[in-house]
Amino acid sequence: MASELISITGFSLIDLAVFAISLLVGIGFYGVYGWLGRRPVDLCFANMLLGTALYAFAALIIDSANAPQVALFWTRIAYLSATWVMVSLLHFMLEFLGERGPSTRRVMTGFYIFGGVVAALSWSPHFLYPRAHVNPVRSWVNVAPWLPEPGPLQLVFVAFWFASCIYGTYKLYRRPESPLSTPSRIHSTRPLLFGFLLLMIFGTIDTIFATLRICTINFAMIGILSVCLPAGATLVQQILSAEMERQRLAEALRARDRAVREVAHEFKGALTPIGLAASALLDRPEQFNEQSRADILRVIVDETQRLTRLINNMLDIARLEAGRPVELRLDHVNLPTLIESVVEAQRIRSSKHHIEVEILADIGDVTIDSDKVHQILTNLVDNAIKYSPDGGTVRVQVDKSNGDIAIRVSDEGIGMTKEQQAVIFQPFHRVVDPSRRIAGTGIGLHLIKALVEAHGGKIWVESEYQRGSTFTFTLPQQNGHA
Ligand code: ADP
């Protein structure tokens, strides 16, 4: 019986290639479904593509069948697989491109029941009946000479097919931006969905033309290719982007581990002098005069402030990563005075560096969150000192540019290459050569970028390797910000 149902004259090479491509892409999508965390969207695609592969296989046999019963059986299989493809496509449209509502499940159940009815009907003699004589048009090109005669019930199928096409196109255009997880996902999905619509249209054309006996072109295979080629491209793109995402996550994890180690070092580096200074004061108070006692207390206060800043930065980063926006407490603040206070605190920290402040425009009170701007400036001046290990001048300039206030912090330190400048605002990214042994966590710039942007400003860096860096940030004067 089985050999009778595959009684053929020989496969067409084109059909064989189309089948092989569709099968590979179908299996590939099942692989993606298993590999990328079993997302329903991938299962829908895998079902559509495996249905397409079965359709291609049936078409391959129909085209080469040399007996009416063989062509009839495989045409029915082709209709079954086409119905499977359509129902999976409708499922996809409804679940992933449409809006989910209480009626979604009912509509979906309706699709499946209707698909089941169509599939069952395809086994009725009123749907298809075996061809009595070879189709002369088809036999001329030797493609599906025994394609069965269509019965009246086939109209139901064609109607279902067209309804799916129209519904699919409508959904595709109506909500193209919603709610697939990422825009790139939507972009890669669109050509694939178009491919399915083309498959339906070409399949319908093939049925109509074969029925009317007016054309010899194998439209079904063109339809299958119009699914498989974009599907193959989508598959490769998904695998590549999943691999890139995996590498990005692995790098992010490594960077985070590094940051945790750095934070531990920073804590140790701060707690050791605090502990030594405090125990010296406690154990041998008589050895210290007024001045040296003040110096020791200054060390304790400085290091405690550094730790507090570090902890606050880490808490802020955690808040940002949890998707909570930066909250500003706006106030009228005299910017030059704020800058002087930051610089004064940093001057006490480093006697090696010469810190200059230049106010180049008439800037008085501005509306900003003074704590946050204090944090931004402290971080930038602190970095300028830290990454200029041999001393030199750190310059803080305030100016007006295009209606904004621009604050520049420049140093004559180690500088950065263009590649290094490109990553320093990302969380946990440090680009400093480890042999320099400059402590840090790589979170400061990421955080202050968010703080500047919360004020409606921008921050950027200009730097030359081994020559020094200039960080500039702006605070708008309008928009109720600065
Ligand atoms: P941290 O200084 O704690 O490492 P940041 O986020 O403040 O973290 O800075 C990120 C990286 O940018 C630093 O690790 C350093 O490599 C580089 N960087 C920042 N400021 C400067 C600067 N003024 N000169 C040279 N490199 C800098």
Residues whose N, C-alpha, C, O or C-beta is under 5 A from the ligand:
A	BS01	ADP	N383 A384 Y387 G413 G415 I424 H429 R430 V431 V432 A439 G440 T441 G442 I443 G444 L445 H446 S469
